[in-house]
C-alpha cells in the first residue's frame, strides 16, 4: 500500500492537466511537486511507525508498509524505488519494449572498408552494417493463471555507407525492414501444460547463435506457425514448433521460379540436468514439402530442381563455471539442403535455401558439425571467449563447387581481454579458418584467411558475450590467403586490409 501510494502520487504529478514529459513545467517545479508528495508519504510513514509502537506495547503484530522510500540530501529518490516504479508501470500497463542494434564508424587502408568471412574469422572489427531488432509486447488479457500477450518483432538493416537510408530505396543493398515475428502467446490454457508458452502466428523455435561468428546453430525461419515452449516434461523442458517455411524453387538457369509449400517440425528436449551446472539438449528438425501436381511436373519436365526433404539432428551440452562464464558444445548431423548450408564458409546457419532460393541436385549426402562457444575467467583480471567449429561432409551439394562435393573446414576465433575494471577492457581477437572442397571430378578448392583485431571497450560489466551496452575502438588486419571459392578481394584488388573503427552495440 505504501509503495503503491508513492507511485500513484508520482503518476498523478505527471498526469496533471497541462503537464506532460515535454510540458511547460521546469525540472525544478516537478521536483518540488514530487518532494511534496514524498513529504506526505513520510508523514504517513511516521503514522505507521506510531501504530507499530502502540501495537508492540499491546503485544499485537504491527502493520508494516510495503516499502520505505529513501531520500538523500540531494533530493534524489533511491534507485530501488525508481526500479519499483518502473516495474509497477510495466506490470500495470502490461507493455514492454526491447531491442538490439549495432552501429559505428570505420575506415580502411584501401578505400571503403569491407567485411569478409565473418562467419569464419569472427565479427569484431569485421562488420560495417547497422543491424537492429525491435520487439513490442503487450499483455492483452490476464485472469488468474491465464494470460494472453501480443508480440511484434521488427528487424532489418540501416545504411552505414550513405547519409540517407530510406527503406525502399535500398541504396547500396543496405536498407531492409521486415516484421520477422507477429504472434500471440498464451499461458494457462492447456491443461496438460499450464506453465508452457503456447503460441500461434508468425514465429519460430528459439534461435541459438554462435555470437562471435554471427550465425545460428539452431534456426527455423517461419512464415506462420504454432508451437509450445518451456513445457515441463520429466526432468527437462520441451520446445516444439510446426511452422510453414515456403521456398522459391528455381530452374537450372536460376531465372524462373515456383513457390513450394513446405512445413517444418522442430522438436527440442532441453535443460536436462547432468552434473553440477551442466545441462543437455537433444534436438531434431524435419522439413517436408506439400507440392502441387504442376510443381512436380515442372521438376520432371521443365528443368526445375527437384525438392528433397531435409533433416537435422543433434545434441548440445552447456556447462556453466563457478567463477562465471560458460561453454556450449554442440554436435549436429544434417542431410540434403541443410547439409549444403553446413558447407558454407561465410555464414552457416542451417537454412533450407541459399539467400532464399532453393536449388541444387541434392543426393542425400550428409554433413557433420562440431562447435564450441563460450567464455571463461582465467583470473580475476583476464577473460577469454572462444568460437571453434569443425565441419565436414560427403556427397553434398555445394553452392560453390556443385553436386557430389566433399568438404572439410576448421574455423577458430579466440578473444582474450585484460579487465582494467568493470567498465574497461583491452584485448585482441584472433581468427583463422581453412576450408577444402572437392568437386565431382576430384578437383580441390581452398578458402583460407586470418584476422587480428586489437580493441579497447567501454562496458557495463566484465562479460565479453553477455554484457551490453558496449562501445569498442579497434584496429583490424585481415588477410585473404586463398580464395578459390569466392575469388574475393578488397579494394584495389588487394588481398589484405587494415581498418580502424569505433562501434556501439546495445540490447535492452
N, C-alpha and C positions, 0 to 999 in steps of 0.2 A: 504493500500500500504506500509506504513511504517513498520508495523509488518511483512508483507509478505517478505519485503526486508531483515529484520533481520533474519528471519527463513531461507530464501533462502541462506543467507551468511553462516549461521551455517551448513546447509546441504552441501553446496559446500566444506566447510573445511573438513567435514567428508568423502567426496567422492573424495578428491584429489587422483591422481594416486599414488599407493603405500601406501595409508593411509587407515586403517580400524580400527575397535574398538579395535583390538588387534595388530595394526600395530607398526612400529618401532619408531614413534614419541613419545616423552615423554609427560607426562601430562602438564609440563611447556610450551613445544613448542606449544601444542594445545591451551592452554590458551592464549599464546602470539598471535597466529593467530586469535583467537576469539576476543581478546581485540582490535586487529587492525580493525576487521570488525565492532566492536562496535564504535570505534572512527570515522570510516567513516559514520556510521549511525548517530552519534551525530552531525557530521558536516552537514549532510543533515537536521537534526532537526533544527540546527541554521538557515539554509537556509529557512525552513518553517516558523520559527519564524519571520524572517525579512519580508517574504512575508505577514505574518499575520499583522505585524505592519503597513506596507505600505497599506494593504487593509483597515485596520481600519481608517487610516488617510484619505483615499479616500472614506470612508463611504461605503465600499464594504465588503461583507462577506468574512471572512478569510478561507483559505484552511487548514484544520487540519489533522494531521497524524492520522492513525488508532489507534496507541498505542505509549506509551512512555516507553522506556527501562530505568530502574533504575539500576545503578551500584554503589555498596557501596565501602568503602575504601579497602576491601579485594578482589576486582575484582570479586565478586560473582554476577551473574545475578539473578534478583529477582525471587522468586518462581512463581509469577504470569506469568512472561514471559516464564518460563520453562513449566508451565501448558498450556499456549497458544501454545507453540511449540509442546507439546505432542498432544494437540487437533488437531492442524494443520496436523500433520503426520497421525493421526487416520482418519481424515476427507478426506485427500487427497488419502491415500492408501486404506482406507476402510476396514482395518483389525483390529480385536481386539482379545485379548486372555485373558480369565478369568478362574478362577478355585477356588478350595477349597481343603484343606487337613487337617488332624489332625495326630499327631504322638507324641510319648513320651516314657518315661521310667516308669516302675512300678515294685514293689517287694512286696510280701505278707508274712504273718506270717507262712503260711503252703505251702512252695513250690511256684510254679508259680501262679501268681495272676489270678483269674477267674472272669469274668463278670457274673452277674446273674440278671435276671428280669429287664433289663434296661428299658423296656417299661412300667414298673410299679413303680420302685424305683427311676428312674432318671439316667442320664448318667454321671454326673460329678463325677470323681473318680471311675467310674464303667465301663470303656471301655478300651480295650487294643488292638484295631485294628488300622491299618493305612489306613483309607479310603481316597479316593481322587476323585475329579471331575475336568476334564479339558475340556474347551469349546473353540473351534476355530470358528471364524465368519469372513466371507469375503464378502464384497459388490462386486457383480459381474457385476451389471449394474444399472445405475441411469439416469433418464431423466425426468425433470420436477418433478411432484409429484409421479412418478412411480419409484419403487426401487425393486431390487432382491438381496437377501443375501443367501449364503450357510452356513449352520451351522452343525458342527460335535461335538458331546459330547462323551468323553471317561470317564468311571468311573470304579472303582474297589477297590481292597484292596491289600496292600503290607505287607508282613510278618513283624511282630513285635517280633516274638519269635526267629527266626533264622537269622544268619548273611547274609545268601543268601536267596533270594526270587524270583527265576526265575519264570516267568509266564509259565505255562505248567507243571512245576514241582509240584506246589501246595503243598509244604511241610506243614504239619500240617493243611491242609484245609484252608490256608490263602490267597493264591495269585490268584487274579482274575483280569480280564481286559475285558471290553466289550465296543462296540460302542452303547451306550444307545440311542443316538439320531443321526440322519443323514437325514437332511431335507432341503428343500428350503422354505424360507418365503418371501412374497412379500407385497407391499403396492401400492395402487392406481390403481389396475387392475379391481376391482369390482365396477361398477358404483353405486350400492346401498350401498356400504361400503368402500369408498375410503381411510378412515383413519384406517381401520382394518388391522390386520396381517393375511394374507391368506397363509396357509402353506400346503405343501404336502411332505410326506416322513415318515421316522421312527421318530415319535414324539408322544406326548400325551397331554392331557389337563394339565394345570398348577397344580403342586402338592402343597398342603398346609400341613405343618408339625407342629406337636407339638414338638418343638425343644428340650425341656428338656427330653422328653421321646423317641426321635429318631424314631418316626413313623408318618404316614400321616393320616389326616382325609379325605383328598381327594387325590386319586391316581388312575390313569389309565395307566397301562403298555401297550406299543404298539409295535407290530411288523411292522406295516405300517399304515398310516392314512392320513386324510385330515381334515382341520379344519379352524375355524376363531377365532381370539382372539381380544378383545377390540373393538367390533363392537358396535357403539353408537346407542342405541335403546331407545327412550324415555328418562327418567331421568337417566338410568343406562347403563351398557355395557353388551354385550353378548359374552360368550365363548361357542363355540360348536365344538365338535370333534367326528369324526367317525373313529374308529380305529379297526384294526384286532388284536385279542388277543388270538391266538390259545393255546389250553391246551392239556396236555397229560392225557388222561382218563385211569385209571388203573382198573385192575380186583381186586377181593376181597382178593387175596393173595398179592397184591401190587408187583407183579413180572412182569406181562405183561402189555403193554400199547398200546394205539392207539391215534393218533392225531385227535383232533376235531377242526374244524374251527369255531371260534366264532367272532362276531362283537359287539363292544361296542359303544353306543351312550352316550356321556357325554355332558350335557347342563347346563349352569350356567348363571344366570342373576345377575350381581354383581354391587357394588358401587352405590346402591340405597340410596340416602340421606334420613336420618330420622330426626335427630336434629343436633345440633352443634357437629361436629367432629364424628358423628356416621353414619355408613353405614350398609346396609343389603345385603346378598347374598342368593339367592334361587338356589338349585342345584338338579339335578336328573341324574341318571345313570342306564342304562339297558344293560344287557349282554345276547345275544341270540346266539344259535348255528345254524350252517348250516351243518347238518350231512348227511353223505352218507348212502346208504342202508346197506352197510356192517357194518358200525359203529353201526347202530341201531340193526342189527342182533346180533352183539357181546354183546350188552347190554341185549337183550332179551334172549339169549341162552348160552352165554359163560361166564357169571359171571362178565361182566364189569359193573361198576357203571353207572346208567342211568344219563344223563345230565338233569339238571333243570335250566331253565332260572332264572336269579337273578337280583335284582334291589336294588337301594339305593336312598333315597330322604332326603333332609334336608334343613336347613337354618343356616346361620352364621351371627352374629351381631358383628361388630367391633367398639369399642369405643376408640378414642384417647383422651389423657388427656392434659390439658393446661400446666401442669408442665413438660410434657414429659412422654413417655411411652404409653401403650395401653393395652387393654384387648379384647380378642376374645372369644365369646361364641358360641357354635355350638350344634345343635340338629340333630341327624341322625337316620334314621329308615331303616333297611335292612331285606332281607329275604334270604333263602337258603344259598349258599356258602359264600356270603358276610357277612351274619349274623354269620356264623361259624368263620370268621375272627374276628368279634367283640368279640367272646368268648375267644380269646387267651389272656393270661395274660402277655406274654413276649413282643411280637410285635403285634400290632393290626391294621396295615394298611388294608384298605378294598380290599383285594385280592379275586379273584375267586378261587384260588388254595391254597394249603399249600406247600410251598417250591417248587412251580412249578408243583405239582401233583394234579390232580382233582380226588377226591374220596369222598365217604360218601353217606349215604342214606338221602338225603335232603327231608324234608317233608313240605316245605312252612312255616316253623316256622319263627318267626320274632325276631329281636333284636333291642334294643334302646341304643343309646349312647348320653350322655350329657357331654360336655367338656368345660373347661375354661383354657385359657393360656394367659400370658401377663406379664407385669411388670409395676410398678409404683414407683414414688419417694415419700416416706413418709415424708422426709425432704430433704433439700439440700444435706445432708450427708448420707442419708440412702435410699437404693433402695431394692425392693423385687420383685422377679419373682415367678410365680406360674404355675403349671400344675395340674389340678384337673379333674378327669374323673370318671363318674359313668355309668356303663353299666349293662344291664340285658336282658335276652332272654328266650323264652319259646318254647319248642319243636323244638330245632335246633340240627344240627349235631355238636358235639364237637369232635375235633381231639384228646382229651384226654379221654372223657367218652362216646363217641359213639353217636348213633342216639337217638332222642327223649330226649335230655338233656335240663335241665333248668340251668341257671347260673345267678349269680349276682356278681359284682365286684366293688370295690372302690379303687382308687389309688390317692394319694395326694403327691405332691412334692412342697416344698417352698424353696426359696433361698434368704434370706436376706443378705445384704452386707453393710459394712461401707465404704464410699468413702473417702479415705485419701486425694486424689487429683485426677486429671483427669487420672493419669497413674497408680494408685494403689488402690486396694480394698481388704478387708479382710471379709470373711463371712462364712456361713455354709449352706449346702444343706441338708434338712431333707426329707426323703422319707418313705412312708408307703403304703402297699396295702394288701387287703384280698379278696380272691375270693372263692366262693362256687359253686360247680357243683353238680347237682343231676342227676343220670343216669335214665335209663328206669325203673329200679327196685326200685327207690326211695332212693338208697344209696347215701350218701353225701361225697363229696371230698373237701378238703380245701387246699388252697395255700396262704401263707402269709409271710411277712417279713418286715424288716425295714433297713434303711441305714442312717448313719450320716457322712457327709464329711465336714471337716474343710479345708479352702483354702485361699490362697493369690494369687492374679493375678496381672500381669503387663499388662496394657491395653493402648489403644489409645483414649478411650472415656469412659464415665461413664455407658452407657447402658450395661445391662447384656446380652441381647438377640440380639442386633443389631449392636454391635461394635466389630470388629475384625481387626487386629490380637490380640490374647490373649495368654499369657503364664501363666500356672497355676501350683502351687505347692500345693499338697493336702495330707491329711491323711484320710482314709475311713474305717469305720467299718460297715460290713454288717452281718445281722443275718437272716438266713432262718428258720423261725419258723415252718411252716407247708409246706410239700412238697408232698402232696398226688397226685398231677397231673403230676409231673416230676421226683420225687424221687431224687432231686438234692442234691449233697454235694460238698463242696470244697475239696481241697487236704486233704489226710489222713482221709477221710470220716467225716470231720468236718462240723458243721452246721453254722459256722461263719468264718469270715476272716477280718484281719486288713491289710491294704495296704498303702504304701507310693508311691508317684509318682510325675512326672512332665509331663505336656502335653502342646503342642503348637497347636493352631487351628487358621486357617487363611483362608480368602477368599479375592479375588482381582478381 
